[in-house]
Amino acid sequence: MTIYDLITKKKHGEELSCDEIKYLVKGFTDGSIPDYQMSAFCMAVYFCGMTDRETSDLTMAMAESGDTVDLSAFGELSCDKHSSGGVGDKTTLIVAPIVASLGGIVAKMSGRGLGHTGGTVDKLESIPGYKTELTPDEFMSISKKCGLCVCGQSGNLAPADKKLYALRDVTATVDSIPLIVSSIMSKKIAAGSKNIMLDVKCGSGAFMKTVEDAKLLAEGMVTIGKMCGRNTKALITNMDVPLGFAVGNSLEVIEAIDVLKGKTKGDIREVSVSLASGLVASLKGIDADQAKLLCEKAIDDGTAFMKFKEWISCQGGNAEYADNTDLFPKAKIEYQIKSTHEGYISHMDAEKIGLSSCELGAGRKTKTDIIDLSAGLVLSKKTGDFVKSGDVIATLYTNDESRISRAEEVFVSALEFSEEMPEEMTLVIDNVG
Ligand code: URA
């Protein structure tokens, strides 16, 4: 077998065997297959696609290229969720304690933010003392004791994907469904959970801009997750506008806590409950509507909030911040953006809102940037709201005054107004699996 033969085979749209895919992944990871040949292979996949069987073999080969987490001690109870990335997406902070309070074991790894999207690990680090770097033993013992543990990604999880993603990024081959599916699912499979809930975001702030593309990705991931032996479901949710009102690390943690306390309702609660329900339905063998009632109850009777506090304490964080969110340090500068228009907000481009928050210091433009955990913005109005000239649309928070003007410029460029009330957006657009 040679890599030349495999490129030729794929170029002609033929199906590769499991052994051929293993050879490819092993050779690329150990450096014996050079970048230029792997690039040619990826381009052939881009044009000719892969069968589900090939995608599943590629996923497994990449999952097995590095460390894998063994959660078999938790039987059928281990749960994970994944979001394809959005703005104001603090759902993990809400879904995880709901599911854990209902008997699931959420032992998961999360990422950091880059560009317009945030990352759960950064958000959690805004809680003083919270430890995101854990040894494998600490990870397992907290998961066992509390039913919930969220830490940063291990350095050697699916290294084949890390290397391949970097190559795809510079060879215009990111946007191939089998390559995206295998990339995301290899990390989820390596992370070990039996039950996986995928939140595929769709709209201006999402990786997938159209419902059709989001559906293709969701169906691909669910199919491959199941073929790899994981109970996988997906929701397609709206990311045409930020989720909730807060964007920025500690601001989002505060909003998530308010949802768990039952103080904040609306889109963020609805999407979080829908995601949690999918996992709870799998765990308990009940339908999604019954599961939804249990999840709503876990918020309303305070058990999800108690679980949140237990989790934060178990990971070294100060849970008093959850009881009293006024303890979170506030950014020195608050600046209100006021409307210069009268009319309905017909569109609020979520990506631009995320970039505005990034300009305030809440996000990273490059992987090594240091972020300001108290920076970000809180919306007062969202798509569909009527505003009069002078009404506050958002408040910006930062510790660096020089950032305000650029952030305001980006924020304002996200807004479109109309005299007509726009159609109400569907939050949970579809479910798969
Ligand atoms: N996110 C990933 O992890 N991989 C992709 O290929 C695309 C988005």
Boltz pocket constraint, residues with backbone or C-beta under 6 A from the ligand:
constraints:
  - pocket:
      binder: B
      contacts: [[A, 165], [A, 174], [A, 179], [A, 180], [A, 181], [A, 183], [A, 184], [A, 207]]
      max_distance: 6.0
